């Protein structure tokens, strides 16, 4: 990786995701979001869960033939949250 990006490729389940030292998260080399760099154990756990969710969203978008970028990720997460809220209210 370039520009200080660290990769999670060896983790397998997060294949395609990397992060640079400034907290920018990349999907297959393309910057898609910025997460704060974790410094505590609890932040690391939240970061891991957020990266797992991001990975799931990115692979779902790709499977549907939708370009993965900040806007499509934001829309997919908002739609999933809305559906979950509606299901919980029912």
N, C-alpha and C positions, 0 to 999 in steps of 0.2 A: 504494500500500500504506500501511497505517497502522502506528503503533507502531514505526517504524524498520525495518520489513521491507524488505529488498532483494529484488527479483524477478529471476528468471532467464528471464522470459517471452521476452525478446528472443533468447535462445539457441535457442528453438524445441525442441530436443531435450530440454530440461528444463522445458518448459512445464508450469505448475502448481506448481512448487516455488519457495518464497521462504525467506529466512532473515532473522531480526532480528539486532540488534547483540549480543544475549546468546547467540546460537548456536542458538536454537530454529528448527527447520525446519518449514515449513508446507506442506501439500498442499492446494491450492485454497483457501487462507485458513485452514485448520484445523491447529493445532499437532499434529504427529505424533511428533516426536523432537527430541532436543537433541544437536548435534554441537559440539565445541569450535570456536571461531572460529580458522581457520588464521592463522598468523603467518609461517611460513617457506615457501619454495618447495616443499619436500617435503610439508609439511602441506597446502598448497593442492592438490597432486596427489592425495593421499589423500582429501581432502575432495571433490574433483571426482569421483573414482571412487565414493565412498560416495553422493554425490548421484545419480549415474547409476544405481547399483544401486537406490536408493530410488525413483527415478522408474520404473524397470522394475517393481518390486514393486507400487507404487501403481497403475500402469496395468493390470497383470495382475489385481489384486484387483478393480478397477472393472469390467474386462471380464467377470469371473465374477459380478458383481452383489454383491460383498462390500463392506461399509462399510470405508473406509480409516481406520484409527486405530492407535494405538500397539500394541495387542494383536494386531490382525490382521497388521500388518507384522512384528512379532516372531515370530509363529507361521509366517508364510510364509517368513521368512528361516531359521528353525530347520528347517523341513521341507526347504527347498532344500539346506541344509548337510548334513542327514542323508542325503538322496538322493545327494548328491555323494560323501559318505564311503562309502556302500554301493557305489556304482559303482566307486569307486577301489579298494576292497577286493576286488572280484570279479575 
